[in-house]
Amino acid sequence: MFKYSLIFILLAPILSVSQPKISYTIVNRFCKCPDMEFKEGGFQLKAIGESKNDLEIRYYEDFFPGGATSITIIKVKNNLISGDYFFKRNDMMQRTRPDSVRNVKNWERHPFIRFKISSVRLDTLINELFYNNLMSLKNQSEILNGRGYKINYSIAYKVNSHYGNFSFGDPKLFLKDNPDIKEFQKYDEIIRLFRNLSKQFNSTVENYDVIE
């Protein structure tokens, strides 16, 4: 059985910091973003298996309608904890030779923008995620025996050499008919935790219209 003791050793107390001015970095070929790679017409996160962090949690959310994607990442390395929030509108421009990094500005209309998360207690959030059984939750398809649903949310995680991932749809659509299924309750709480974390960026991304 996987032991959690190391997790709590890693999560040393982190001092709160004051609310910074919200700014962001555009993820493009000029960005110092070692965790990103150019792939399929735009910059994407490298596979979590390539992560050098002791602990890493990624939360992906796709927004329908409107076509946008957000990714929240929490990382722990050498007892230092950090977080990033990525957002982009999913709008591609058709061009020739989309496989070239040199042509990225002519291919992906809206690149990711990255915010540094520095105004919340990320150690508390990590503990809440593990309290909600992050490492034992299943894909929604396994719970509903193959019943169809639209995937809105995905989680990928790494704790030392242990990896895992799962995906699910909007839990509120299923909680009404399945109020006793605890996985849907956990899904719903995980969404709430991450949205509370990212809501500080809402006004910025609502007006985001960067074309690189």
Secondary structure as GFF3:
##gff-version 3
##sequence-region A 1 212
A	DSSP	alpha_helix	5	10	.	.	.	ID=ss1
A	DSSP	beta_strand	25	26	.	.	.	ID=ss2
A	DSSP	beta_strand	36	39	.	.	.	ID=ss3
A	DSSP	beta_strand	42	45	.	.	.	ID=ss4
A	DSSP	three_ten_helix	48	50	.	.	.	ID=ss5
A	DSSP	beta_strand	55	63	.	.	.	ID=ss6
A	DSSP	beta_strand	68	77	.	.	.	ID=ss7
A	DSSP	beta_strand	80	89	.	.	.	ID=ss8
A	DSSP	three_ten_helix	101	106	.	.	.	ID=ss9
A	DSSP	beta_strand	113	117	.	.	.	ID=ss10
A	DSSP	alpha_helix	122	131	.	.	.	ID=ss11
A	DSSP	three_ten_helix	134	136	.	.	.	ID=ss12
A	DSSP	alpha_helix	140	143	.	.	.	ID=ss13
A	DSSP	beta_strand	153	159	.	.	.	ID=ss14
A	DSSP	beta_strand	162	168	.	.	.	ID=ss15
A	DSSP	alpha_helix	172	175	.	.	.	ID=ss16
A	DSSP	alpha_helix	182	198	.	.	.	ID=ss17
A	DSSP	three_ten_helix	199	201	.	.	.	ID=ss18
A	DSSP	alpha_helix	202	206	.	.	.	ID=ss19
###
